[in-house]
């Protein structure tokens, strides 16, 4: 990807304070996008935003502390991004976590409760909050990073694999909605990579 590939695009990054989020902020800023990150940890988010700004002087990289487990807060964030920048061309969902066990029978359902919130509920909230703005964009994209465990679960990763599989299924359902909405409007979207 060359510099400027995303010039003029407004991209939101959920989970921007983690390692993958930091990398996404840097890469998107390098490509010329206006980047709006969110995280529930304001200090970690500020460090990630500052690092991306510093690495790419002149890049517009901002951050909002958002509780993505709260649908109303997530919708407020989506509305704020669109109001401030006039559009939303993409959301990169990088909220995650991992818990596993030694064996299948030692799986704790508390791990499932934890992972269902991080891996599934946050995807539900961001997709519901941003889908209309993404539909309005001529290049709207929703990016979910998953894991091979979603389709090849192991005995010790039952809760994690189930959470990833559920997040993938939800995202594919959103993709079907986009496809049908585009067909109704007579629009076709070519799938292409951002980076």
C-alpha positions as CSV (number, residue, x, y, z in Angstrom):
1,X,0.0,0.0,0.0
2,X,1.4,3.3,-1.0
3,X,1.0,6.6,0.9
4,X,-2.3,8.3,0.2
5,X,-4.3,5.1,-0.6
6,X,-6.9,6.1,1.9
7,X,-6.7,9.9,1.4
8,X,-9.9,11.5,2.5
9,X,-11.3,8.4,4.1
10,X,-12.6,8.5,7.7
11,X,-11.9,5.3,9.6
12,X,-12.9,4.4,13.1
13,X,-10.8,1.9,15.0
14,X,-12.5,0.1,18.0
15,X,-9.9,-1.2,20.4
16,X,-7.3,1.3,19.3
17,X,-5.3,1.1,22.6
18,X,-4.2,-2.6,22.2
19,X,-1.2,-3.8,20.1
20,X,-3.3,-4.5,17.0
21,X,-5.1,-1.2,17.4
22,X,-1.9,0.8,17.7
23,X,-0.6,-0.9,14.5
24,X,-3.9,-0.1,12.7
25,X,-3.7,3.6,13.7
26,X,-0.2,3.8,12.4
27,X,-1.0,2.0,9.1
28,X,-4.2,3.9,8.4
29,X,-2.6,7.3,9.2
30,X,0.3,6.3,6.9
31,X,-2.3,5.7,4.1
32,X,-3.7,9.2,4.5
33,X,-6.9,8.4,6.4
34,X,-8.5,10.5,9.1
35,X,-8.5,8.0,12.0
36,X,-10.7,8.0,15.1
37,X,-9.8,5.4,17.7
38,X,-11.7,4.3,20.7
39,X,-10.8,2.3,23.7
40,X,-12.1,2.0,27.3
41,X,-8.7,2.9,28.8
42,X,-8.1,6.6,28.3
43,X,-4.4,6.4,29.1
44,X,-3.7,3.5,26.8
45,X,-5.7,5.3,24.0
46,X,-3.9,8.6,24.4
47,X,-0.5,6.8,24.1
48,X,-1.7,5.0,20.9
49,X,-3.1,8.2,19.3
50,X,0.0,10.2,20.2
51,X,2.3,7.5,18.7
52,X,0.4,7.5,15.4
53,X,0.4,11.3,15.3
54,X,4.1,11.5,16.0
55,X,5.0,8.8,13.4
56,X,2.9,10.6,10.7
57,X,3.2,14.3,11.3
58,X,0.2,16.1,9.9
59,X,-2.0,13.0,10.1
60,X,-5.4,13.5,11.7
61,X,-5.6,10.9,14.5
62,X,-8.0,11.4,17.4
63,X,-9.3,9.2,20.2
64,X,-12.5,8.8,22.2
65,X,-12.9,6.9,25.4
66,X,-15.9,4.7,24.7
67,X,-17.5,1.8,26.6
68,X,-18.3,-0.5,23.6
69,X,-20.2,-2.8,26.0
70,X,-22.8,0.0,26.2
71,X,-24.9,0.3,23.0
72,X,-26.0,3.9,23.7
73,X,-22.3,5.0,24.2
74,X,-21.3,3.2,21.0
75,X,-24.1,4.9,19.1
76,X,-23.1,8.2,20.5
77,X,-19.5,7.6,19.3
78,X,-20.7,6.7,15.8
79,X,-22.8,9.8,15.6
80,X,-20.0,12.0,16.9
81,X,-17.5,10.7,14.3
82,X,-19.9,11.3,11.5
83,X,-20.9,14.7,12.7
84,X,-17.4,15.9,13.2
85,X,-15.9,14.5,10.0
86,X,-18.9,14.4,7.8
87,X,-18.7,10.7,6.9
88,X,-17.5,7.3,8.1
89,X,-15.9,5.1,5.5
90,X,-14.8,2.3,7.7
91,X,-14.7,0.7,11.1
92,X,-11.9,-1.7,12.0
93,X,-13.0,-3.8,15.0
94,X,-10.0,-4.9,17.1
95,X,-11.5,-5.5,20.5
96,X,-10.5,-8.8,21.9
97,X,-9.2,-11.0,24.6
98,X,-8.4,-14.7,25.2
99,X,-9.1,-17.3,27.8
100,X,-8.6,-21.0,27.5
101,X,-8.3,-24.1,29.5
102,X,-6.2,-27.2,29.8
103,X,-8.9,-29.5,28.5
104,X,-12.5,-29.3,27.2
105,X,-13.9,-30.5,30.5
106,X,-12.0,-27.9,32.5
107,X,-13.5,-25.1,30.4
108,X,-15.0,-22.5,32.7
109,X,-18.3,-21.0,31.6
110,X,-17.1,-17.8,33.3
111,X,-14.5,-17.6,30.5
112,X,-17.4,-17.8,28.0
113,X,-19.3,-15.0,29.8
114,X,-16.1,-12.8,29.6
115,X,-15.3,-13.6,26.0
116,X,-18.9,-13.3,24.8
117,X,-18.9,-9.7,26.0
118,X,-15.5,-8.8,24.4
119,X,-15.7,-10.9,21.2
120,X,-19.4,-10.8,20.4
121,X,-21.2,-8.0,22.2
122,X,-18.7,-5.3,21.1
123,X,-19.1,-6.5,17.5
124,X,-22.9,-6.3,17.8
125,X,-22.7,-2.8,19.2
126,X,-20.2,-1.4,16.7
127,X,-22.0,-2.9,13.7
128,X,-25.4,-1.7,14.8
129,X,-24.0,1.8,15.7
130,X,-22.0,2.3,12.5
131,X,-24.0,0.4,9.8
132,X,-26.0,3.4,8.6
133,X,-23.0,5.7,8.2
134,X,-21.1,2.9,6.4
135,X,-24.1,2.4,4.1
136,X,-24.0,6.2,3.2
137,X,-20.3,5.9,2.3
138,X,-19.4,5.0,-1.3
139,X,-16.6,2.9,0.1
140,X,-17.9,1.8,3.4
141,X,-16.2,-1.2,5.0
142,X,-16.5,-3.1,8.3
143,X,-13.3,-5.0,9.2
144,X,-13.3,-7.8,11.8
145,X,-10.1,-9.6,12.7
146,X,-10.8,-13.2,13.6
147,X,-8.8,-16.3,14.3
148,X,-8.4,-19.7,12.7
149,X,-9.9,-21.2,15.9
150,X,-13.3,-20.0,14.8
151,X,-13.4,-22.8,12.2
152,X,-10.9,-25.2,13.8
153,X,-11.6,-25.1,17.5
154,X,-9.4,-27.0,19.9
155,X,-10.5,-28.7,23.1
156,X,-8.8,-26.0,25.3
157,X,-10.2,-23.1,23.3
158,X,-13.9,-24.0,23.3
159,X,-15.1,-20.6,24.7
160,X,-12.7,-18.5,22.6
161,X,-13.5,-20.4,19.3
162,X,-17.2,-20.2,20.0
163,X,-16.9,-16.4,20.6
164,X,-14.9,-15.9,17.4
165,X,-17.3,-18.0,15.4
166,X,-20.3,-16.0,16.7
167,X,-18.6,-12.7,15.9
168,X,-17.8,-13.9,12.3
169,X,-21.4,-15.1,11.8
170,X,-22.7,-11.7,13.0
171,X,-20.4,-9.9,10.7
172,X,-21.3,-12.1,7.7
173,X,-25.0,-11.3,8.5
174,X,-24.2,-7.6,8.3
175,X,-22.4,-8.2,5.0
176,X,-25.6,-9.9,3.7
177,X,-27.6,-6.8,4.8
178,X,-25.2,-4.5,3.0
179,X,-25.3,-6.7,-0.2
180,X,-29.1,-6.7,-0.2
181,X,-29.3,-3.0,0.5
182,X,-26.9,-2.3,-2.3
183,X,-28.9,-4.4,-4.7
184,X,-32.1,-2.6,-3.8
185,X,-30.4,0.7,-4.6
186,X,-28.8,-0.6,-7.8
187,X,-25.3,-0.3,-6.4
188,X,-22.7,-2.9,-6.5
189,X,-19.6,-2.8,-4.4
190,X,-16.3,-4.3,-5.3
191,X,-14.5,-5.8,-2.5
192,X,-11.0,-4.5,-2.2
193,X,-8.3,-4.5,0.4
194,X,-7.4,-1.4,2.4
195,X,-3.9,-2.6,3.1
